[in-house]
């Protein structure tokens, strides 16, 4: 099944009917929200409250156990004071429901959840001060630390072997790299993949394990004003890429995404590392691998976005948001080299907050 056929596209009347039937709520406002491969709608029922109707694509809807676990993790984090969404139970007390519709490709099953709507603006839309970057790093480390305490009978499903977005799966990019044929950046991507094997793989046993959110990006983080000129993080969205990994993976992913919209991308690492280390100081192997892991995340994003565009050409604009800027950032980091980038990041982190 192609990605295009798997992505749901319910009409507003279908969505309204589901919300009434499953949750007993009457929709007064409904509007689409962006999504990579699912369908999200903002919903305001006449009974009050604000929600997001999340309809999973039909491919991921088969992975009920993993989505149950993601929903459990969101509730777990929310109970411990982190700004995660929670799922509203259906009238029969379930946190999700498998529904069958025809979205133009015959009858298929889609998992449906109604999640709480979190207020705020995506971090991508605000000017990221060093303070916000510090808070983002701190929040990412806090999330991974809190998830260490989570128990669930099916927690082993998060051992997502060969999950393409896990940084342990970087070597799998070799089977997709042909989508970059003719693109000059392909040479850098190949060199990064080689360095991963030489520099990172031998250090994996020294990295400390955890459960990763895996997609701690500027579109999955919300912030709201906190005083006249400050912001605070008000939401963490989209747990679809959760998997077992390592603390250092989360930090690398966070730095990479925070660089995307920043006018001074190389300077982003310092405040994010400072925030991260205020919760979870890095060991030597983790510190030594950070630069390369950030590059690897850029490579994952570029290669997989290009692959997705071939599958869904009509969705190119959204799919390439990160990739277009990512090409420049990857080239710049590679050009500067490990030593120089680490000097910028770690010196800035060490002096963060000092006058």
Secondary structure, 3 states (H helix, E strand, C coil): CCHHHHCCCCCHHHHHHHHHHHHCCCEEEEEEECCCCCEEEEEEECCCCCEEEEECCCCHHHCHHHHHHHHHHHHHHHHCCCCECCECCCCCCCCCEEEEEECCCCEEEEEEEEEECCCCEEHHHCCCCHHHHHHHHHHHHHHHHHHCCCCCCCHHHHCCCCCCCCHHHHHHHHHCHHHHCCCCCHHHHHHHHHHHHHHHHHHHHHCCEEEECCCCCCCCEEEEECCCCCEEEEEECCCCCCEEEEHHHHHHHHHHHHHHCCCCHHHHHHHHHHHHHCCCCCCHHHHHHHHHHHHHHHHHHHHHHHHHHHHCHHHHHHHCHHHHHHHHHHHHHHHHCHHHHHHHHHHHHHCCCCC
